[in-house]
């Protein structure tokens, strides 16, 4: 399944369980198992979700653990595991902090994932924000923006069709080093995450897609306009997939407190609200459902796919 600027509004989701920040994790996730992840991934496959996504953190310092938690599954291992139990849903890193690793290591991991999954990878990348994490692995935290820029360029070469890719930059250089298997896709899509001015510029100049980080609806139009202006200024003619993270959702009447920010109600009402994203230039939305159990989450996903999604393109 592909996500295109020319197609209907697509929808995907960040996986539960694999990242348990206090900002968005539901209480039931703390006791969840790999079997719960499998159920959610298969539900996404059945309900027409364009992608499922996993986060990336190597280690969380004590000062941040209360809010972020230390539960962060490795995205390559998690997505590879779920590739084997799904058929069509795309597999996204949202986002891989590629500055923590040499580009050849990142390329080896994600090329293998794309190969094993039959070409279902979307490589979302970001700069990262945890200083101690960078320092622990000997990575450059203060210069992480420049490292990410060059890493994207290096990954373009390392994830291309050549068995012996070549790249020469200020920080990274490689040639004469073979890596098989190659990705199944001729061009692995690279989507850039973040909403800072630097991140928007990076997405505009280097990305196939943009993954904003929590921009509210009223801020998105200006951000999208800037994204396209910067892309045109850089002379990049290829279209870019614009994303958005929606408000929390609940299909139907919840009967329990889901929070005042949650969009809840009849499928047609939810679809009408979500279509506003398409109207401002968004091509794919990342949705999140309030839930009290795996059963309730997968029921919500099924209801969204069956009753809300058909109205998104109207």
Secondary structure, DSSP 8 states (H G I E B T S, - for coil): ----TTS--EEEEE-SSSB--TTT--GGGGG--HHHHHHHHHHHHHTT-SEEEE---S---HHHHHHH-S-B--HHHHHHHHHTT-SS-EEEEEEE-GGGS-HHHHHHHHHHHHHHHTS-EEEEE-----HHHHHHTT--STTHHHHHHHHHHHHHHHTSS-SS--EE-SS-EE-S----S--SSSS-EEEEE--SHHHHHHHHHH-SEEE-SS--HHHHHHHHHHHHHHHHHTT--S--EEEEEEEEEEEB--SS---TT-EEE-HHHHHHHHHHHHHTT--EEEEEE--SSHHHHHHHHHHIIIIIGGGTT-
